[in-house]
Amino acid sequence: MSATYDFQNLSFDDFERLCGDLMQVRLGVSLESFKVGRDGGIDLRHAPTKDGATIVQCKRYAPDAFARLYGDLQGKELAKVKLLKPRRYVVCTSCKLNPAQKDKLLDLFSPYCQSSGDIYGADELNRLIAENDAIERRHFKLWLGSTSVLQRVLNAGIFAYSENEVETLKRDISRYVVHEGFSRALHMLDETHHCIIVGIPGVGKTTAARLLLAHYLREGYEVISVTRDIDDAWKVLNRSSDAKQVIYYDDFLGQVTFSQKLEKNEDRRLLELIAHCKNSNSKRFILTTRDYILDQALVAHEPLDRASDTLKRSTVRLDDYSPMVRARLLANHLQFSSIGLDVLQAVVQERAYAKIIDHPNFLPRVVEQLCSDNEVEKRTPKQFVENAFAVLNDPSRVWLRPFQQLSRDARYLAYALASLDGDSESKRLEQAWRALIAQSGYRSERIFIDVLREVEGSFTHTQKFPAFGSSTKLEAHLVRFINPSVREFVMSDLMSEHARLAALFESAVYFPQLLFWRESRYSQAGQSPASVAALHADVISTKAINLLSVGEPHLTVLSGKQAIFWNDKPRQISRLHEVFQAFSEMSQIGHTRKVCLALFGRDLGLFTRLMSSSDLTWAAQVLRVVLDMQKSFDPQSVQTACETLEVDKWCRFANDFSDVRDIWDAAQWAIELSPQCDEWHDRMRALLVRRTRDVCAELPRDWGADEIEQASEELELVMLDFKGEFESELKALKDRATMIREAEDDEEESSTSMSTRYRDGRAELSDDVDGLFHTLIENLEFAERK
């Protein structure tokens, strides 16, 4: 990569690991690690015989801190070296050294330093890195912390930072720890070209995925971030074998709970994209989700359930943080925090770090909050330790105190954002916030941007994107919670007070605000979300009727770039399904009748006008409810439902085999109510058979074997509804898949796994948790000396 590094984003431990890898190659020997308290004066050692040891001392200081380095070596290390009497003593430092400074160090450690070649300053280390690409690639924080790479990462939208926040991102990267789960994910991506990263909330799924994206960006891949549904990726996917692309779908099954997040046939298109990436050496696909959400989705989606074995084989679970990885994570956060040295000394002296590491609620996200400025500033050692265990025992405390310290305006902004799926275009958020405070009976004197600044960074993060679909808005700002746990906390707080929740429903200006509670796992009052929402069923049903057709701007991919798209037409059939499901969960079926009567009481044909080719998944379920309700208040109208709904024209919506099944299932409910049901049945069957054959003929010619086999499985499901049809079409598809599979096997090339380059050649570093923290203290203590 040929970059010049200053090593300041590496922790003391990271720097030692880097030096260990470099010195193993440079010296041609294996090195072992020793921490403070185990063998004083040694960082790394090669000792083939008792009297023939080579010792490597690693010192990370600022590039211009030679005076401090020399004082450290003279006052602390020299006596240890004379006691140990190594055959050879090597110094590695992040300081930039001129010839005179190297000579001064050589004189200090003579005869153990054999020449100035045994002293490696920043320039020498950078030359070694340039000569060893595998080592550079393996040490993520080294190259990811460089300004040039960070600019590329920011431009690709991998991390939620703006371009003027490079230093903030660099500081955050310093705290990261690359662990075995990451290595497994990288190996899986090398082997199968796709990986689902699964874990409990706060375990580091998104962080691992972003590091993987940064790796592939460095390798020349274009990053595609999916923000709404998998169609975003298909729109910009370059099918050329020369086009290197990595697709990223964060929380692809929902952030907090699985509530049918996947849109129309997205489960099938998702599997098709996985199959496409599997068969393409230039494509990678990274997905993240919570473990319990994946289990729920496999039950709810037939195509996912059928592919469950394949999905599980491509799953990496981030639930195996070893004690040493936990220790490094905590040490990194402490080193790069604003914690006082006296507090850190107490944590180490009392071995409080050991209890933190062993705590059952230990998670990267909790550690991040424990070491944040709000949690460590102005705390005595006793207060820090007590607060740490209070947060670990009850992780919700991470957000409780900071949230209570917000102004009323800021808390209501957070409530509005939580009701808008946790991310919103800023103008849309402002509208919802103003409506909520007006409904709550008070008037704010502050402008929206001032209130947003109050929560920015601590609760929210805002990014600017180009905007499309509006003649007046050429750019827009997307406001998000900084992570899903914030939204989870805000939703639970919002649902704990009846009057506040009532005000939000009454003031709702967008449809998602009515059903956000379905993604909440609990309320602080201890009641289930459905029982809390049931108290507001009347206003929800009234507002749902009015907001059903109201679209919202959303983040999508246009012309290969993420952008805010305005004037989006909502999927109204899917929204009706959500409403009906919500009232069922609330045990408020009477309000389903209210919605049906208001929408379809005088115009059943409205159902067809609401349909679209992108909104068929729930058409059968919704139409069944609508017709059942229609029978109860207008029995005569349902007998002519086929004519009113024009079901014989629905074939125009069918673009694939799943569409055919969805249309057939929906049409059955109208057909069985018609006095001419046999005639309608035969007519619809013939139309859909014809359309299915057209779909067979229209399948893309560049599909791989996995994609065609997936289509074959879908066609077999269609055949269950249309017995005696499509035998020849199915055989043709299977023959085509077999032919392509044989060609792919012939062309398969063996290649060295990229992940091997991350694992091979590491120095043998000991898992010395105590030594890690004692070394941290010793380095920080010396750094504070004048």
C-alpha positions in Angstrom: 0.0 0.0 0.0 3.1 2.2 0.4 1.7 4.5 3.1 3.6 6.3 5.8 2.2 5.6 9.3 2.8 7.4 12.6 1.3 4.5 14.6 -0.6 6.8 17.0 -3.9 5.1 16.4 -2.5 1.8 17.7 -2.7 0.9 21.4 0.5 -0.1 23.2 -0.6 -3.7 22.8 -1.3 -3.3 19.0 2.0 -1.7 18.5 3.8 -4.6 20.2 1.9 -7.1 18.0 2.9 -5.2 14.9 6.5 -5.1 15.9 6.4 -8.8 16.7 5.2 -9.7 13.2 7.8 -7.4 11.6 10.7 -8.6 13.7 9.9 -12.3 13.1 10.3 -11.6 9.4 13.3 -9.3 9.7 15.2 -11.4 12.2 14.0 -14.8 10.8 13.1 -16.2 14.2 10.0 -17.0 16.2 9.2 -14.5 19.0 7.3 -15.0 22.3 5.7 -12.2 24.3 6.3 -11.3 27.9 4.3 -8.7 29.9 5.1 -6.7 33.0 5.3 -8.9 36.1 6.3 -12.0 34.1 9.8 -11.2 32.9 10.7 -7.5 33.5 12.4 -5.7 30.7 11.2 -8.0 27.9 8.4 -7.3 25.4 9.4 -10.0 22.8 12.0 -12.7 23.1 13.7 -15.4 21.0 15.6 -17.8 23.3 16.9 -20.9 21.6 19.4 -21.4 24.5 19.6 -20.1 28.0 22.4 -17.7 27.3 21.5 -16.8 23.7 18.4 -14.7 24.0 17.4 -12.0 21.6 15.1 -9.4 23.2 12.9 -6.9 21.3 11.8 -3.8 23.2 8.7 -2.0 21.8 8.1 1.7 22.7 5.1 3.6 21.2 5.5 7.4 21.6 4.6 10.4 19.5 6.9 10.8 16.5 8.7 13.8 18.0 9.0 12.5 21.6 12.6 11.3 21.5 13.4 13.0 24.8 10.7 11.0 26.5 11.8 7.8 24.8 15.4 8.2 25.8 14.4 9.0 29.4 12.2 5.9 29.5 14.9 3.6 28.2 17.6 5.1 30.4 15.7 5.3 33.6 13.7 2.1 33.4 15.0 -0.4 30.8 18.8 0.0 31.0 19.1 -1.6 34.4 16.9 -4.5 33.3 18.9 -5.1 30.2 22.2 -5.3 32.2 20.6 -7.8 34.5 19.2 -10.0 31.7 22.5 -9.8 29.6 20.9 -10.7 26.3 23.0 -11.8 23.3 21.2 -9.2 21.2 18.9 -6.3 22.1 16.6 -4.7 19.5 14.6 -1.5 20.0 11.4 -0.7 18.0 9.8 2.7 18.5 7.3 4.9 16.8 9.5 7.9 17.2 11.2 9.3 14.2 15.0 8.9 14.7 17.8 10.8 13.0 21.3 9.3 12.8 22.5 11.1 15.9 19.6 9.9 18.0 20.2 6.3 16.8 23.8 6.6 17.8 22.8 7.9 21.2 20.6 4.9 21.8 23.3 2.6 20.5 25.8 4.0 23.0 23.2 3.5 25.8 22.7 -0.2 25.1 26.1 -1.2 23.9 27.2 -4.0 23.8 23.7 -5.5 23.7 22.7 -3.5 20.7 25.2 -4.7 18.1 24.8 -1.9 15.6 22.4 1.0 14.7 20.6 -1.6 12.6 19.2 -3.0 15.8 17.3 0.2 16.4 14.1 0.7 14.4 12.5 4.0 14.3 9.3 5.0 12.5 11.0 5.3 9.2 12.6 1.8 9.4 9.3 0.3 10.6 7.5 1.9 7.6 10.1 0.4 5.2 9.6 -3.0 6.7 5.8 -2.6 6.4 6.2 -1.6 2.7 8.2 -4.8 2.1 5.6 -7.1 3.8 2.2 -6.5 2.3 0.7 -9.5 4.2 1.6 -8.0 7.6 0.3 -4.6 6.6 -3.0 -6.1 5.4 -3.3 -8.1 8.6 -3.0 -5.1 10.9 -6.3 -3.4 10.2 -5.9 -0.5 12.6 -2.6 0.4 11.0 -3.8 1.1 7.5 -7.4 1.9 8.4 -6.2 4.8 10.6 -4.3 6.5 7.8 -5.9 9.7 6.5 -5.9 8.6 2.9 -7.7 5.4 3.6 -10.2 7.1 6.0 -11.2 9.5 3.3 -11.9 6.6 1.0 -13.9 4.8 3.7 -15.9 8.0 4.5 -16.6 8.6 0.8 -17.9 5.0 0.6 -20.3 5.6 3.5 -18.9 2.6 5.5 -18.9 4.4 8.8 -21.5 6.9 9.9 -19.2 9.9 10.0 -19.1 13.0 7.8 -15.9 14.1 5.9 -14.9 16.6 8.6 -14.9 13.9 11.3 -11.7 12.1 10.2 -10.0 12.6 13.5 -13.1 11.3 15.4 -13.2 8.2 13.3 -9.5 7.7 13.7 -9.9 7.8 17.5 -12.8 5.4 17.4 -10.8 3.0 15.2 -8.1 3.0 17.8 -10.4 1.1 20.2 -11.3 -1.7 17.9 -10.0 -5.2 18.4 -9.9 -7.7 15.5 -10.7 -11.1 16.9 -11.3 -14.7 15.8 -14.9 -14.1 14.8 -13.7 -11.5 12.2 -11.1 -14.0 10.9 -13.8 -16.7 10.5 -16.0 -14.2 8.6 -13.2 -13.2 6.3 -12.4 -16.9 5.6 -16.0 -17.6 4.8 -16.2 -14.7 2.4 -13.1 -16.0 0.7 -14.6 -19.5 0.4 -18.3 -18.8 -0.3 -18.3 -15.1 -1.2 -21.1 -14.4 1.4 -21.4 -14.3 5.1 -24.2 -13.6 7.6 -22.8 -12.1 10.8 -25.1 -13.0 13.7 -25.1 -12.1 17.4 -26.9 -10.6 20.3 -27.4 -6.8 20.5 -24.2 -4.9 21.1 -21.8 -7.8 20.4 -20.1 -5.9 17.5 -21.8 -7.2 14.4 -21.8 -3.9 12.6 -18.3 -3.1 13.6 -17.0 -6.4 12.2 -19.0 -5.9 9.0 -17.5 -2.4 8.6 -14.0 -3.7 9.0 -14.6 -6.3 6.4 -15.9 -3.6 4.1 -12.9 -1.5 4.7 -10.7 -4.5 3.8 -12.5 -5.0 0.5 -12.4 -1.3 -0.3 -8.7 -1.5 0.2 -8.6 -4.5 -2.2 -10.3 -2.4 -4.9 -13.9 -3.4 -4.4 -16.8 -0.9 -4.8 -19.0 -0.8 -1.7 -22.8 -1.1 -2.1 -24.9 -0.4 1.0 -28.4 -1.8 1.0 -30.7 0.5 3.1 -34.2 -0.5 2.2 -34.5 -3.8 0.4 -32.4 -6.1 -1.7 -33.6 -4.4 -4.9 -31.2 -1.6 -4.1 -28.3 -4.0 -4.6 -29.7 -5.5 -7.8 -30.2 -2.0 -9.3 -26.4 -1.3 -9.2 -25.0 -4.8 -9.4 -22.5 -5.0 -12.2 -22.6 -8.5 -13.6 -19.2 -8.2 -15.3 -16.7 -10.6 -13.9 -14.2 -7.8 -13.8 -16.3 -5.5 -11.6 -15.3 -6.0 -8.0 -18.2 -5.2 -5.7 -19.0 -5.9 -2.0 -22.7 -5.6 -0.9 -23.5 -4.7 2.7 -27.0 -5.3 4.2 -27.0 -4.2 7.9 -29.8 -5.5 10.1 -31.4 -7.1 7.0 -34.2 -8.6 9.0 -35.0 -5.6 11.2 -33.2 -3.7 14.0 -35.1 -4.7 17.1 -37.6 -7.4 16.3 -38.6 -9.3 13.2 -41.9 -7.9 12.1 -42.1 -9.0 8.4 -39.4 -6.5 7.4 -38.7 -8.3 4.1 -40.7 -6.8 1.4 -42.4 -8.4 -1.6 -40.5 -11.7 -2.4 -37.4 -10.2 -0.9 -36.6 -13.5 0.7 -36.3 -15.1 -2.7 -34.4 -12.3 -4.3 -32.1 -12.3 -1.3 -31.3 -16.0 -1.9 -30.8 -15.3 -5.6 -28.2 -12.6 -4.8 -26.4 -14.9 -2.4 -26.3 -17.5 -5.2 -25.1 -15.0 -7.7 -22.3 -13.9 -5.4 -21.3 -17.4 -4.6 -20.7 -18.1 -8.3 -18.8 -14.8 -8.9 -15.2 -14.4 -7.9 -15.6 -10.6 -8.0 -18.6 -10.3 -5.7 -18.9 -10.4 -1.9 -22.1 -10.2 0.2 -22.1 -9.3 3.9 -25.2 -9.3 6.0 -25.9 -8.7 9.7 -28.8 -9.6 12.0 -29.6 -10.4 15.6 -29.6 -14.1 16.4 -33.2 -14.3 17.6 -34.4 -12.3 14.6 -32.8 -14.8 12.2 -34.6 -17.7 14.0 -37.9 -15.9 13.7 -37.4 -15.2 10.0 -36.6 -18.8 9.2 -40.0 -19.8 10.6 -41.9 -17.0 8.9 -40.4 -17.2 5.4 -40.8 -20.4 3.5 -37.9 -19.8 1.0 -35.6 -18.9 3.9 -36.7 -22.0 5.8 -36.0 -24.2 2.8 -32.5 -22.7 2.5 -31.9 -22.7 6.3 -29.1 -25.3 6.1 -27.3 -23.2 3.5 -27.8 -20.0 5.5 -26.6 -21.6 8.7 -23.4 -22.8 7.0 -22.7 -19.2 6.0 -23.4 -17.8 9.5 -20.7 -16.4 11.8 -21.8 -15.9 15.4 -20.0 -13.2 17.4 -20.6 -14.7 20.8 -17.2 -16.1 21.6 -15.0 -13.3 22.9 -12.1 -14.9 24.7 -10.9 -13.4 28.0 -7.8 -12.0 26.1 -10.0 -10.4 23.4 -12.2 -8.9 26.2 -9.1 -7.6 28.0 -7.7 -6.0 24.9 -11.1 -4.4 24.1 -11.3 -2.9 27.6 -7.7 -1.8 27.6 -8.0 -0.1 24.3 -11.1 1.8 25.4 -9.4 2.9 28.6 -6.2 4.0 26.9 -8.0 6.2 24.4 -10.6 7.6 26.9 -10.4 10.7 29.1 -10.2 8.6 32.3 -7.9 10.0 34.9 -4.6 8.1 35.6 -5.5 7.8 39.3 -8.8 6.1 38.3 -7.0 3.7 35.9 -4.4 2.9 38.5 -7.1 1.9 41.0 -8.8 -0.3 38.4 -5.6 -2.1 37.8 -4.5 -2.3 41.5 -7.8 -3.7 42.6 -8.1 -6.0 39.5 -11.5 -4.5 38.8 -10.8 -5.2 35.1 -10.9 -8.9 35.8 -14.5 -8.7 37.2 -15.5 -6.5 34.3 -14.1 -8.9 31.7 -15.8 -11.9 33.4 -19.2 -10.2 33.8 -22.0 -12.0 31.9 -23.2 -8.7 30.4 -19.8 -7.8 29.0 -20.4 -6.5 25.4 -18.4 -4.1 23.2 -21.2 -1.6 23.2 -21.4 -1.6 27.0 -17.7 -1.2 27.3 -17.8 1.7 24.8 -20.4 3.4 27.0 -18.5 2.7 30.3 -15.4 4.5 28.8 -17.3 7.4 27.2 -16.6 10.9 28.3 -19.9 11.2 30.1 -19.2 8.1 32.2 -15.5 8.7 33.2 -15.2 12.5 33.6 -15.0 13.8 37.1 -15.4 10.4 38.7 -13.3 9.2 41.6 -11.8 5.7 41.3 -14.5 4.3 43.6 -17.3 6.1 41.7 -16.0 4.7 38.3 -15.9 1.2 39.5 -19.3 1.3 41.2 -20.8 2.9 38.1 -19.2 0.3 35.9 -20.8 -2.6 37.7 -24.2 -0.8 38.0 -24.2 -0.4 34.2 -23.1 -4.0 33.6 -25.8 -5.3 36.0 -28.4 -3.1 34.2 -27.3 -2.1 30.7 -30.3 0.2 30.2 -28.6 2.6 32.7 -26.1 3.3 29.9 -28.8 5.6 28.3 -31.0 6.4 31.3 -28.9 9.2 33.0 -27.8 10.9 29.7 -31.4 10.8 28.5 -32.8 12.3 31.6 -30.3 15.1 31.3 -31.6 16.1 27.9 -34.0 19.0 27.6 -37.7 18.3 27.0 -37.3 19.4 23.4 -34.5 17.0 22.8 -36.3 14.0 24.5 -39.4 14.7 22.3 -37.1 14.8 19.2 -35.8 11.3 20.3 -39.4 10.1 20.7 -40.3 11.3 17.2 -37.2 9.6 15.7 -37.9 6.4 17.5 -41.4 6.3 16.0 -40.0 6.9 12.5 -38.1 3.5 12.3 -35.1 5.0 14.0 -33.9 7.0 10.9 -35.5 9.9 9.1 -34.9 12.7 6.6 -34.4 15.8 8.8 -37.3 17.8 7.4 -39.6 14.9 7.9 -38.3 14.5 11.5 -38.8 18.2 12.2 -42.4 17.9 11.0 -43.1 14.9 13.3 -41.3 16.6 16.3 -43.3 19.9 15.9 -46.6 18.0 15.7 -45.7 16.0 18.8 -44.8 19.0 21.0 -47.9 20.8 19.8 -50.1 17.9 20.7 -48.4 17.6 24.0 -49.6 21.1 24.9 -46.4 23.2 25.0 -44.6 25.4 22.6 -40.9 25.3 22.0 -39.0 28.5 21.5 -36.0 26.8 20.0 -35.4 26.1 16.3 -35.1 22.5 15.2 -31.5 22.6 14.3 -30.5 23.7 17.8 -32.4 20.8 19.3 -30.8 18.4 16.9 -27.4 19.6 17.9 -28.2 18.8 21.5 -28.6 15.1 20.8 -26.1 14.8 17.9 -23.1 12.6 18.7 -24.5 11.3 22.0 -27.8 9.9 20.7 -28.0 10.6 17.0 -25.8 10.9 13.9 -26.6 13.0 10.8 -25.3 12.4 7.3 -25.8 14.5 4.1 -26.8 12.7 0.9 -27.8 13.9 -2.6 -31.6 14.0 -3.1 -33.7 12.9 -6.1 -37.4 13.1 -7.0 -37.8 16.7 -5.9 -37.3 19.8 -8.1 -36.3 21.9 -5.0 -34.3 19.6 -2.8 -30.9 18.7 -4.3 -29.6 17.3 -1.0 -31.0 16.0 2.2 -29.8 15.0 5.7 -30.6 11.6 7.2 -30.8 11.5 11.0 -30.2 8.1 12.7 -29.8 6.8 16.2 -26.1 6.0 16.8 -27.0 2.3 17.3 -30.2 0.2 17.7 -29.9 0.0 21.5 -30.6 3.7 21.7 -33.8 3.3 19.8 -34.8 0.3 21.9 -34.3 2.4 25.1 -36.2 5.4 23.8 -39.1 3.3 22.6 -39.4 1.6 26.0 -39.3 5.0 27.7 -41.9 6.4 25.3 -44.3 3.5 25.9 -44.0 3.8 29.7 -46.3 6.9 29.9 -49.9 6.8 28.6 -50.3 10.5 27.9 -47.0 10.9 26.0 -47.8 7.8 23.8 -51.3 9.1 23.2 -49.9 12.5 22.1 -47.5 10.7 19.6 -50.3 8.7 18.0 -52.6 11.7 17.8 -49.9 13.8 16.3 -48.6 11.2 13.8 -47.9 12.6 10.4 -46.4 9.5 8.8 -47.7 5.9 8.8 -44.7 4.2 10.6 -45.5 6.3 13.7 -48.7 4.3 14.2 -47.0 0.8 14.4 -43.5 1.5 15.6 -44.4 -0.3 18.9 -44.4 -3.6 17.1 -40.6 -3.4 17.0 -40.4 -2.7 20.8 -39.5 -5.7 23.0 -40.7 -4.2 26.2 -41.9 -1.1 28.0 -40.4 0.2 31.2 -43.8 -0.2 32.9 -43.4 -4.0 32.4 -46.4 -4.4 30.1 -46.2 -5.9 26.6 -46.1 -3.4 23.7 -49.3 -4.8 22.3 -51.3 -4.3 25.5 -50.0 -0.8 25.8 -50.8 0.1 22.2 -54.3 -1.5 22.6 -55.3 1.4 24.8 -54.9 3.7 21.7 -56.5 1.4 19.1 -59.2 3.9 18.1 -56.8 6.7 17.2 -54.5 4.3 15.5 -57.3 3.0 13.2 -58.5 6.5 12.4 -55.0 7.8 11.6 -54.1 4.6 9.6 -57.0 5.4 7.2 -55.6 8.9 6.5 -51.9 8.0 6.4 -52.1 4.8 4.4 -51.2 6.6 1.1 -48.7 9.1 2.5 -45.2 8.3 1.3 -41.9 9.2 2.9 -38.5 10.0 1.6 -36.1 7.2 2.0 -32.4 6.3 1.5 -31.8 4.2 -1.6 -29.2 3.6 -4.3 -29.4 5.6 -7.4 -26.7 5.8 -10.1 -24.5 3.7 -7.9 -24.6 6.2 -5.0 -26.6 6.3 -1.8 -29.3 9.1 -2.1 -32.5 10.3 -0.5 -35.4 9.6 -2.8 -38.5 11.9 -2.5 -42.1 11.3 -3.5 -41.9 7.6 -2.9 -45.2 5.7 -3.5 -45.8 3.4 -0.5 -46.8 -0.2 -0.7 -50.3 0.1 0.6 -51.3 -3.5 0.5 -48.3 -4.3 2.7 -49.3 -1.5 5.0 -52.9 -2.8 5.3 -51.4 -6.2 6.3 -49.4 -4.5 9.0 -52.5 -2.8 10.3 -54.5 -6.0 10.4 -51.7 -7.9 12.1 -51.4 -5.1 14.7 -55.1 -5.2 15.6 -54.9 -8.9 15.8 -51.9 -8.6 18.2 -53.9 -6.1 20.2 -57.1 -8.3 20.2 -58.9 -5.3 18.6 -60.5 -7.0 15.5 -63.4 -4.5 15.6 -60.9 -1.8 14.4 -60.0 -4.0 11.4 -63.6 -3.8 10.4 -63.5 -0.1 10.9 -60.6 0.3 8.5 -62.1 -2.0 5.9 -65.5 -0.2 6.0 -63.9 3.2 5.6 -61.7 2.1 2.7 -63.7 -0.4 0.8 -67.3 0.0 2.0 -68.4 1.8 -1.2 -65.6 0.8 -3.6 -64.2 -2.7 -3.5 -62.4 -2.0 -6.7 -60.0 0.2 -4.7 -58.2 -2.9 -3.7 -57.0 -3.5 -7.3 -55.9 0.1 -7.6 -53.8 -0.3 -4.5 -52.0 -3.3 -6.0 -48.7 -3.2 -7.8 -46.1 -5.6 -9.0 -43.9 -4.7 -6.0 -46.7 -5.3 -3.5 -48.1 -8.8 -3.9 -46.7 -10.7 -1.0 -49.6 -10.0 1.4 -52.3 -9.5 -1.2 -54.1 -12.8 -0.5 -54.1 -12.3 3.3 -55.4 -8.8 3.0 -58.1 -9.6 0.4 -59.4 -12.4 2.6 -59.9 -10.1 5.5 -61.5 -7.4 3.3 -63.9 -9.9 1.7 -64.8 -11.4 5.1 -65.6 -7.9 6.4 -67.5 -7.0 3.2 -69.7 -10.1 3.6 -70.8 -8.9 7.0 -72.0 -5.5 5.9 -72.8 -5.9 2.1 -73.2 -9.6 1.2 -74.4 -8.9 -2.3 -71.2 -7.1 -3.3 -68.9 -10.0 -2.7 -70.8 -12.1 -5.3 -69.5 -9.8 -8.0 -66.1 -9.4 -6.5 -64.3 -11.0 -9.5 -65.8 -8.4 -11.8 -65.3 -5.5 -9.5 -61.7 -6.4 -8.7 -61.0 -7.3 -12.4 -59.0 -10.3 -11.3 -58.5 -11.4 -14.9 -56.3 -8.4 -15.4 -54.0 -9.2 -12.4 -51.6 -11.1 -14.6 -50.0 -7.8 -15.6 -48.5 -7.7 -12.1 -46.7 -11.1 -12.4 -42.9 -10.7 -13.1 -41.7 -14.0 -11.6 -42.9 -17.4 -10.3 -43.6 -16.0 -6.8 -45.8 -13.3 -8.3 -47.9 -16.0 -10.1 -48.4 -17.9 -6.8 -49.4 -14.7 -4.9 -51.9 -13.7 -7.6 -53.4 -17.1 -7.7 -53.8 -17.3 -3.9 -55.5 -13.9 -3.9 -57.8 -14.6 -6.8 -59.1 -17.8 -5.1 -60.8 -15.7 -2.4 -62.8 -13.8 -4.9 -63.5 -16.7 -7.2 -65.0 -19.0 -4.5 -67.6 -16.3 -3.8 -68.7 -15.9 -7.4 -71.8 -17.8 -8.7 -69.7 -18.5 -11.8 -66.7 -19.7 -9.8 -65.9 -22.6 -12.2 -65.8 -20.2 -15.2 -63.6 -17.7 -13.3 -61.3 -20.5 -12.0 -60.6 -21.8 -15.5 -60.1 -18.4 -17.0 -57.6 -17.3 -14.3 -55.8 -20.6 -14.5 -55.3 -20.3 -18.3 -54.1 -16.7 -18.0 -51.6 -17.6 -15.2 -50.3 -20.7 -17.0 -49.6 -18.5 -20.1 -47.9 -15.9 -18.0 -45.8 -18.5 -16.2 -44.4 -19.8 -19.5 -43.6 -16.2 -20.5 -41.7 -15.9 -17.2 -39.7 -19.1 -18.0 -38.7 -17.6 -21.4 -37.7 -14.3 -19.8 -35.3 -15.6 -17.2 -31.9 -13.7 -17.5 -29.4 -15.5 -19.7 -26.5 -14.6 -17.4 -27.8 -16.4 -14.4 -25.5 -18.9 -12.7 -26.4 -22.5 -11.7 -27.5 -21.6 -8.2 -29.9 -18.9 -9.4 -31.5 -21.2 -12.0 -31.8 -24.0 -9.4 -33.5 -21.5 -7.1 -35.9 -20.6 -9.9 -36.6 -24.3 -10.5 -37.6 -24.7 -6.9 -40.0 -21.8 -7.3 -41.5 -23.3 -10.4 -42.0 -26.6 -8.7 -44.1 -24.7 -6.1 -46.2 -23.2 -8.9 -46.7 -26.7 -10.3 -48.4 -27.7 -7.0 -51.1 -25.2 -7.8 -51.3 -26.0 -11.6 -51.0 -29.8 -11.7 -50.1 -31.2 -15.1 -48.3 -28.1 -16.3 -44.7 -26.9 -16.8 -43.0 -30.4 -16.9 -41.0 -29.5 -20.0 -40.2 -26.0 -18.7 -38.9 -27.5 -15.4 -36.7 -30.1 -17.2 -35.3 -27.3 -19.4 -34.3 -25.3 -16.4 -32.7 -28.2 -14.6 -30.8 -29.2 -17.7 -29.6 -25.6 -18.1 -28.5 -25.5 -14.4 -26.6 -28.8 -14.8 -24.8 -27.6 -17.9 -23.7 -24.3 -16.2 -22.7 -26.2 -13.1 -20.4 -28.5 -15.1 -18.9 -25.4 -16.9 -18.3 -23.6 -13.6 -16.6 -26.7 -12.1 -14.3 -26.9 -15.1 -13.3 -23.2 -14.8 -12.9 -23.2 -11.0 -9.5 -22.0 -10.1 -7.7 -22.6 -6.8 -6.5 -19.5 -5.1 -4.8 -18.8 -1.8 -7.3 -17.8 0.8 -7.0 -14.1 1.6 -7.9 -14.9 5.2 -4.7 -17.1 5.5 -2.7 -14.0 4.9 -4.3 -12.5 8.0 -3.5 -15.5 10.2 -0.1 -16.8 9.0 3.1 -15.6 10.5 1.9 -14.0 13.7 4.2 -13.7 16.6 3.4 -16.1 19.4 1.8 -13.7 21.9 0.8 -14.9 25.3 -2.7 -14.4 26.7 -1.5 -12.5 29.7 -4.4 -10.4 30.9 -2.8 -9.1 34.0 0.4 -8.2 32.1 -1.7 -6.3 29.5 -3.1 -3.9 32.1 0.1 -3.5 34.0 1.9 -2.6 30.8 -0.9 -0.1 30.0 -0.4 1.6 33.4 3.4 1.7 33.1 3.3 3.3 29.7 0.7 5.8 30.7 2.5 6.7 33.9 5.7 7.4 32.0 3.9 9.4 29.3 2.6 11.7 32.0 6.1 12.5 33.4 7.7 15.7 32.4 
